[in-house]
Amino acid sequence: MRRDLSTPICEVAIRNLVTAFHMRVRRDHVLAPVFARAVGTSDAEWAAHIIQAEHFWSSFILAGGIHCRRLILSRLHLPGLEPPLFERWLSLLGGTCTDLFEPPVAAAFQGHFIRIARLHLEPNRFEPAA
């Protein structure tokens, strides 16, 4: 069921997205074990992770660009999150957007995720030529 969150992207929209997405990750039979190894299994560990994720996504999305490439790459580094699983992560995140937001807002969020995906899947893409 889609909530009426057609407002522009803001802290509240990001918080709603991050929380809903991580609840889905915890229930995903493929991604849950990868995240559990990195985050933990208790509600307290997940709550702390979600707060960090909210800060990360807010600074990335609301800042309007990639300012801290190393921070982004370190944030995305979860042991075991190889390209096929990252594609699943991206798909789950995109589906969460579609479920929560009206199409223009969902598309705006998804544009940010594609930029992140490129950094994760092509980590040397933004390295200066030697």
C-alpha positions as CSV (number, residue, x, y, z in Angstrom):
1,M,0.0,0.0,0.0
2,R,1.5,3.3,-1.1
3,R,1.5,6.1,1.4
4,D,0.9,9.7,0.3
5,L,4.4,10.9,0.5
6,S,4.5,13.0,-2.7
7,T,6.4,15.8,-0.9
8,P,9.9,16.6,-2.1
9,I,12.8,14.6,-0.8
10,C,13.5,15.7,2.8
11,E,14.8,14.2,6.1
12,V,11.4,12.7,6.9
13,A,11.1,11.0,3.5
14,I,14.7,9.6,3.8
15,R,14.0,8.4,7.4
16,N,10.8,6.6,6.2
17,L,12.6,5.0,3.2
18,V,15.7,3.9,5.3
19,T,13.5,2.4,8.0
20,A,11.1,0.6,5.5
21,F,14.1,-0.7,3.4
22,H,16.0,-2.1,6.4
23,M,12.9,-3.9,7.6
24,R,12.7,-5.6,4.2
25,V,16.4,-6.4,4.3
26,R,15.9,-8.1,7.6
27,R,13.2,-10.3,6.1
28,D,15.0,-11.1,2.8
29,H,16.3,-14.6,2.9
30,V,19.3,-13.7,0.8
31,L,20.4,-10.3,2.1
32,A,19.5,-10.8,5.7
33,P,22.5,-13.1,6.5
34,V,24.9,-10.7,4.8
35,F,23.7,-7.7,6.8
36,A,23.4,-9.8,10.0
37,R,27.2,-10.5,9.8
38,A,28.0,-6.8,9.4
39,V,25.2,-5.2,11.5
40,G,24.3,-7.8,14.1
41,T,21.0,-9.6,14.8
42,S,19.5,-7.7,17.7
43,D,17.0,-4.9,17.4
44,A,19.4,-2.5,19.2
45,E,22.2,-3.2,16.6
46,W,19.8,-2.7,13.7
47,A,18.4,0.5,15.3
48,A,22.0,1.9,15.5
49,H,22.7,0.9,11.9
50,I,19.5,2.5,10.7
51,I,20.4,5.8,12.4
52,Q,23.8,5.7,10.7
53,A,22.2,4.8,7.4
54,E,19.8,7.8,7.8
55,H,22.7,10.1,8.3
56,F,24.6,8.7,5.4
57,W,21.7,8.9,2.9
58,S,20.7,12.4,4.1
59,S,24.2,13.7,3.6
60,F,24.5,12.0,0.3
61,I,21.1,12.9,-1.1
62,L,20.5,16.3,0.4
63,A,24.0,17.5,-0.4
64,G,23.3,16.9,-4.0
65,G,26.5,15.1,-5.0
66,I,29.3,12.8,-4.2
67,H,31.5,14.7,-1.8
68,C,33.1,12.0,0.2
69,R,33.8,9.1,-2.1
70,R,35.7,7.1,0.5
71,L,32.9,7.5,3.0
72,I,30.4,6.2,0.4
73,L,32.6,3.2,-0.6
74,S,33.3,2.3,3.1
75,R,29.6,2.6,3.9
76,L,28.7,0.3,1.0
77,H,31.4,-2.3,1.9
78,L,29.7,-5.2,3.5
79,P,31.6,-8.4,3.3
80,G,29.7,-10.8,1.0
81,L,27.8,-8.0,-0.8
82,E,29.2,-9.0,-4.2
83,P,27.7,-7.6,-7.5
84,P,24.8,-10.1,-7.8
85,L,23.7,-9.5,-4.2
86,F,24.3,-5.7,-4.6
87,E,21.9,-5.9,-7.6
88,R,19.3,-7.5,-5.2
89,W,20.0,-4.8,-2.6
90,L,19.4,-2.2,-5.3
91,S,16.2,-3.8,-6.5
92,L,14.8,-4.1,-3.0
93,L,15.7,-0.5,-2.4
94,G,14.0,0.6,-5.6
95,G,10.9,-1.5,-4.8
96,T,10.7,0.2,-1.4
97,C,10.8,3.6,-3.1
98,T,8.0,2.6,-5.5
99,D,5.9,1.3,-2.6
100,L,6.3,4.4,-0.5
101,F,6.4,7.4,-2.9
102,E,4.7,8.8,-5.8
103,P,6.5,8.2,-9.1
104,P,8.4,11.5,-9.3
105,V,9.8,11.2,-5.8
106,A,10.6,7.5,-6.3
107,A,12.4,8.2,-9.5
108,A,14.5,11.0,-7.8
109,F,15.5,8.6,-5.1
110,Q,16.3,5.8,-7.6
111,G,18.6,8.2,-9.5
112,H,20.7,8.6,-6.4
113,F,20.8,4.8,-5.9
114,I,22.0,4.3,-9.5
115,R,24.9,6.7,-8.8
116,I,25.7,4.7,-5.6
117,A,25.5,1.5,-7.5
118,R,28.1,2.7,-10.1
119,L,30.5,3.5,-7.2
120,H,30.0,0.1,-5.7
121,L,30.0,-1.9,-8.9
122,E,32.8,0.1,-10.7
123,P,34.9,1.3,-7.7
124,N,37.8,2.5,-10.0
125,R,35.5,4.5,-12.2
126,F,36.2,7.7,-10.4
127,E,39.9,7.2,-9.8
128,P,42.2,9.6,-11.6
129,A,44.1,8.1,-14.5
130,A,47.7,7.1,-13.6
